[in-house]
């Protein structure tokens, strides 16, 4: 699955050594990172979640929706 993400804590991403040599990392003017990576690992979503509000999945849309639903449930537990 091909993922496009924006990660606002770019320095940590640049330090990470990706197992996928085809990962594309582009630094944005604001210091965030646009990461494009292809992976089938379910652990990848766990990795994305650890960045919380500092990471945004742009594509694929169904993963973006999955995370949105998870975060809505999390919010309810704090209301």
C-alpha positions in Angstrom: 0.0 0.0 0.0 1.3 3.4 -0.9 1.1 6.0 1.9 1.5 9.8 1.6 2.0 11.5 5.0 2.8 14.9 6.3 4.8 14.8 9.5 5.4 18.0 11.4 8.3 16.6 13.5 10.5 16.3 10.4 13.8 16.0 12.2 12.8 12.6 13.6 11.8 11.3 10.2 15.1 12.4 8.6 17.0 10.5 11.4 15.0 7.3 10.9 16.5 4.7 8.6 13.6 3.2 6.5 13.8 -0.4 5.6 12.2 0.6 2.3 14.9 2.2 0.2 12.1 3.5 -2.1 10.8 5.9 0.6 10.7 9.4 -0.7 11.3 12.1 1.9 10.7 15.8 0.9 11.3 18.6 3.3 8.7 21.4 3.3 9.4 25.0 3.9 7.8 24.9 7.3 10.2 22.1 8.4 7.6 19.4 8.1 8.3 16.3 6.0 6.2 14.8 3.1 6.9 11.1 3.3 5.8 8.7 0.5 6.4 5.0 1.3 5.0 1.7 0.1 4.4 -0.9 2.8 2.1 -3.7 3.7 3.1 -3.8 7.3 0.3 -3.4 9.9 3.0 -2.1 12.2 3.3 1.0 10.0 0.0 2.4 11.3 1.2 1.9 14.8 4.3 3.9 13.9 2.2 6.7 12.4 -0.1 6.8 15.5 2.9 7.5 17.8 3.2 10.9 16.3 -0.3 11.8 17.2 -1.3 15.3 16.0 2.1 15.7 14.4 1.3 13.2 11.6 -1.4 13.4 9.0 -2.1 10.6 6.5 -3.0 12.2 3.1 -3.4 8.9 1.2 -4.8 6.3 1.0 -8.2 7.7 1.8 -9.5 4.6 3.6 -6.6 4.7 6.0 -7.2 8.4 6.7 -10.8 7.5 7.4 -9.8 4.6 9.7 -7.6 6.9 11.7 -10.3 9.6 11.9 -12.7 7.1 13.3 -10.2 5.8 15.9 -9.4 9.4 17.0 -13.2 10.2 17.3 -13.5 7.2 19.7 -10.5 8.3 21.6 -12.0 11.8 22.0 -15.2 10.3 23.4 -13.3 8.5 26.1 -12.0 11.9 27.3 -15.4 13.7 27.2 
